[in-house]
Structure formats: C-alpha cells, structure tokens
Amino acid sequence: MTTRIGPLALSRRVALGALLLIGASAQAQSLRCSDNGVREGDSKLSLLRACGQPTLSDAYCVPIYTPGDPGRNGQVQPVYSGCVMTDEWLYDRGPGNLAAVVKIREGRIISIRFGEQGR
C-alpha cells in the first residue's frame, strides 16, 4: 500500500528541508590551532591562548553612519558618527592548510575566513 502526499504537504516538506539547509550553512566558523579551538563570539584572549600571535595583523577603523534628517528632496542622508576599531589577524597554518583570517571587533571574534590573504 502506498501513501500519497498531497501538494500542500509536499510543499511544506520541501520548505522545511530548505530551512534546515539554510540553518546548517549559517553556522559560525571555528578555528582549531592546537588542542583548543575558537569560534565567532569568543574573546581575543581565547584566540591568543589557542593560536598564539598571528603571522600578520592589521588594524583599521570601520566608519559608523546613522540616518540623518530628510533633505529637501525627502532623501535621508547618512551622517558619519564615528568609527569602531577592527583588527584582522592572519594565521598561516602551514603546508596543506588554508590560511585563516580572523576579524576582531571590540575584543570579540566577529568572523573567521579561510583561504584569504587579508582584506
């Protein structure tokens, strides 16, 4: 005996499967250097403890803009309101391993990317 799945039930299953795939791809990256690893959200101190000093580092200030008042034409122009210091640390993990670029803002890891040579 076969069970028929109606079009509504089928579309719900397809939508659920798509949501599961999206959720799996949105997981935070992690970096394992020694016996310990770090992931997005961990502190800069945790990164130093796990991976040591980076091969290269860069620091720059990312501008912050806030919405301003509407101009004569009704368009809202962004207003510069300062910047936030951001660090990028490059870890050369040796032959056979992709380089890792760790971006740090306000003392926390905000991203980990692999296979790049900095920004």
N, C-alpha and C positions, 0 to 999 in steps of 0.2 A: 504494500500500500504506500503510495507516495503522498506527500503533503504539499499542497500548493501554497505558495506565498503570494499574497496579493500585492498589487503595485505599491500601495501605501506602506505596507510592512517592508517591502524590498527597499524602497527609497529611505526608510528610516534606518535600515541596517547599513546601507551604503553611507549615509550621513554619519552614523556612529563610527564606522570604520575610518572615515576621513578625519573625524575629530581625534580619534586615537592616534592616527599617523601624525597629525599636526602637533599634538601634545608631546609625542616622542621626539620630534625634531626640535622642539623649543626648549629642551633640557639644557641646563647650563654646562659649559665646557669645564673640564677639570684637567689639571696638570700634575703628573707624578714625576718627581725628580729623584728622590732617594726612596726610602721606605715609606715616606709620607707624601701626601698629595695635597693640593689646594684646589679650590673651585671659586667661581664667581661668588662674591659676598664675603669671602674670607679676608682677613686683615693683611696689610703689608708685612707685618711682623711674622705672621704664619708663612707667608711666601718666602721671606728671608730664611726662616728656620728650615723649611723644607727644601729649598732650591739654592740657597746661598745668594751671593752677589750676581747680578746679571752680567752678561758679556758686554752689552751696550745698554745705555739708558738715555732717555730724552725727557725733558720736562717742558711743558708749554701751558699757556693759559687759554682755556676754551671760553669764548665770549658767551655771555648770557643776555638774551633780549627779552623784554617784556612788552606786551601790547601797549601802545600809546593811545592817545586820543585820536578820534577820526579827524582827518584833514578836511579841507574844503570840498574835496570830491567824495567824501564819505569813506575813503580808504583808511584803514587803521595802519599806521606805520610803526614798526617795532622800534623800541627805544633801548639803546645799549645801557645795561645796568651793572656792568662789571664782568668779572670772569672767574672761573674756578680752575685752580691748578690741577693739571693732569700729568701723570707720569706714564711712559711706555718703557717697559723693560724687555729686552731681547735675551732669550736663553738659547744658546747654541748647544743642542743636546747630543752632539757627536754624530759620527757616521751612521747612516741608516735611520736616523730620527729627524723628523721635521723640526725646524726652529720654532720656538714658541714666543709670541709677543703677548705680554701681559699688560693690560691697561689698568691703571690705579687712579682713583679719584677719591679725595677726602679719606685717605688711609685704607680704602677697601678696593678689592679687585672688582672691576666692572666688566671686564671681558678677557677672554683667553682665545687667541687665534693661532693657528698652526700653518707653517709653510710660508711665512711672510718675512720680509726683512725690515720691518718697522713701517711707520705710516707714510 
